[in-house]
Structure formats: C-alpha cells, structure tokens
Amino acid sequence: MRSMARPGQNLHVKNLVLVALYLVIMAVEAQLITSSNRYLRASTISLASTQGSNGRSFGVQNYGAVGDGEHDDTEAFTRAWNDACKASSATLNVPGGKTFLVNNLKFQGPCQPGFTFQVDGTIVAPENPSSWKSTYVWLLFEHLQQFTLTGKGTIDGKGSNWWGKHKSRPTAIQFNDVKGSALSGLKVTNSPQFHVTLTNCDSVQIVGITIQAPESSPNTDGIDTFQSTNIVIKDSTIGTGDDCVGIGDGSSNININDITCGPGHGISIGSLGRGNTKADVHSIHVNGAKLTSTTNGLRIKTWPGGSGVASDITYDNVQMEDVSNPIIINQFYCDTGDTGSGCKSQGSAVKISNVEYSNIRGTSATEDGITLSCSQSGSCTGIKMEKIDLVTGSGAQASCNAQNVQGGNSIPSRCLGNNGQ
C-alpha cells in the first residue's frame, strides 16, 4: 500500500529543486562571462593582426597609425612592434600608399625568430630638428636575431634642415647587436648624417637597397660598419655627400659586391687610428663596383700616430668614370684636409698590409690615378696591383705617385721612380 505525501512536504521538495536550478544557472553564467573575457582579451590582439601562411601579420594602422604624413604615429609603431615582437614568424606591416610621420624610435629585442618588418609605404622624420627627441639615432634596431627589414617603401630622414646648421646630427638607421639578419629592398634618403650604420653586428646582409642624398650634404655616409663581422653588402645603389661605404674600426669579413656608387667619396676603409688609438680591420673584399664622379675611388685612410693593422684587403673588377683619386692610400689623414698637408708623420701608424688591386679600369678626373702616401715608419707592405688601366679625360695614362711603400710589393713600374724611399 503506497503512502501519501503531505502538502507541506511537496512544497519543500519544489523549493529545493528551484534552488538547485538557480545555482546551476549561476554557474553557467559565470563560466560564460569568464570565457567571454578570455575572448575579448585575445581579440584585442587578433583585431590588430591576421593569420598569414607563415605567421601572424600586424598592421600599424590597426594600432592607431594615421599615415597622412602629419599626425605623429610614433606610439602606434611602438605598440605594433611590441606585439609583433612576441609572435613567432610575425610580420609588421607598413602599408603602401601612406606616409607615416615618426619621431625617434627604439625597436628593441630580443624578439621571436623570423620577425619581418615590411615597409611598403613611406616613413618620414620630423622636418624641424627641434621636434626630434634625440640627436643620436632616428630608427634604432637592436638585440635582434633572424630579423628582416625589407619592403618597397622609402625611409626619409628629412635631413636638409640639419645640414650645415647642427654639429650633432642623428643617423637614420642603426643596427646594433643584430645577428643573422637582413636589410633589403628599401630606399633610404636624406639622412641628417649617416644613412645606415652597423655596430656590433654579425652575419648581416644588405641587399638591393638604394641610398640617396645630395652631393652637398655633409657626412651623409651611405653604409658604415663598426665592430662588425661577416657582413655582405651587394646589388645596391648609393649616392650621397660622403663615403658610399665606410669600413670602420673592428670590421672583419666584409664583402662588398656589385654596387653602384656616386656621387660621394667612394669606398673607404677608415679613417683609422684617430687620437693615437689602435685599429683592427681585416678581410675586406670588394668585387664588382661602378664608381661615377666620386671625389675618391678606393681609399684607405689612417691618422698619424695610430697603431694596429688594416690587412687582407682585395679590390677586384671595379669600373671608374670621372673619379678623382681612383686608388689612394693616405696615412696622413686628418681634419685639415685629405692630401697630407698639415698632417705630419708621427712615430707610429696603422700598418697597412696585404692589399691587392685587380682589374681596376676607367677614367680619372685627376692626373693622379694612383696615390700611395705612406708613413716613414714602414707601415705599407704587400701592396699588389695587376690589370690596372686608368686614363685621364684626354686619354693619357693617369700617373702613379708612391711614397714610402716598402717590402713585398707589386705595383706598376712607373710608381717606383716616385717611391721616395
């Protein structure tokens, strides 16, 4: 016989069921809110990036960059860099058809490997020097590995208001402590001072870039290396107001291939040994270059009183057109001029040894096609030349002047009578 429940008991059971249902609903809502918050946090970055075939792509405009050449997009670039830096095989995109005004920026690592900074638009600096935050470097890239700065765009340093008016001027682009990386494709113009500088770098390739500044722009070197090794510079066109390529102290295993240079001061090693310092430069190789209307061609310049060595240097397959001083070694370099006048020989000099020139041809804008101005300390040895064919504008053979060249040399016979030993 089934017992019958009392009315009070039925009400109590219903209340317990309602309470249980309420607790379940609250738990589900809490879970939904948590999931929603997670989604919103994730979407903050995903809205600014897309998934590419090889990694995520981050666009500077998604971080607030305007790209009209007037609004300051510095902070947007910083935020975009910081997010892209954390993602594996990321690409940071600066789109074409836009001009982005940015002030001094430090693009710092370490970042995830395979990071690409793709510049297809134009990046410009402030035109007024007083608006700059620093006179050191405009765009600094440092502490990076497996990094690529590339694109079809232009990086414009707006240097004209700096030239001749300010002693301290910023470099446009500096790679510092960058390894296994590349700079390619871009056009870099009108830096206040040097255009591209490598410091403390290893295994960096510079390929297919264009650097331009007026011939009158002071100290606007194209590419300079300092304390760097295993560097390749190739397939590039450089025309500035100073050295197209400058090799500074601490540089080794530098390969310069198939570049076009002019206007400018040519391809230079140095200056080295300034202020009686010790220099170390070795294994510098130029193979394939065309120099046009430059004030020097292939130049090695050292200060009197320095020490150390510049050695194992080769120049091959270089074409000269209307170049002043096509081949020059100057151990009397100083700020008073580049001819040695006023820069007296001292008791020591940076030793220049094992320098080879092969297949150097073309026209010299000066009577002197070869000038070897070496210190009396016997610091020029192992200078070798073959297949040198340099003529003046009239078609006459350019002269050769050699001073204090010593030991183990193979230079044109016409130089020997002027050796001054």
Secondary structure, 3 states (H helix, E strand, C coil): CCCCCCHHHHHHHHHHHHHHHHHHHHHHHHHHHHHHHHHHHHHHHHCCEEECCCCEEEEHHHHCCCCEEEEECHHHHHHHHHHHHHCCCCEEEECCCCEEECCCEEEECCCCCCEEEEECCEEECCCCHHHCCCCCEEEEEEEEECEEEECCCEEECCHHHCCCCCCCCCEEEEEEEEEEEEEECCEEECCCCCCEEEECCEEEEEECCEEECCCCCCCCCCEEEECCEEEEEECCEEECCCCCEEECCCCEEEEEEEEEECCCCCEEEEEECHHHCEEEEEEEEEEEEEEECCCCCEEEEECCCCEEEEEEEEEEEEEEEEECCCEEEECCCECCECCCCCCCCCCCCCEEEEEEEEEEEEEECCCEEEEEECCCCCCEEEEEEEEEEEEECCCCECEEEEECCCCCCECCHHHHCCCCC
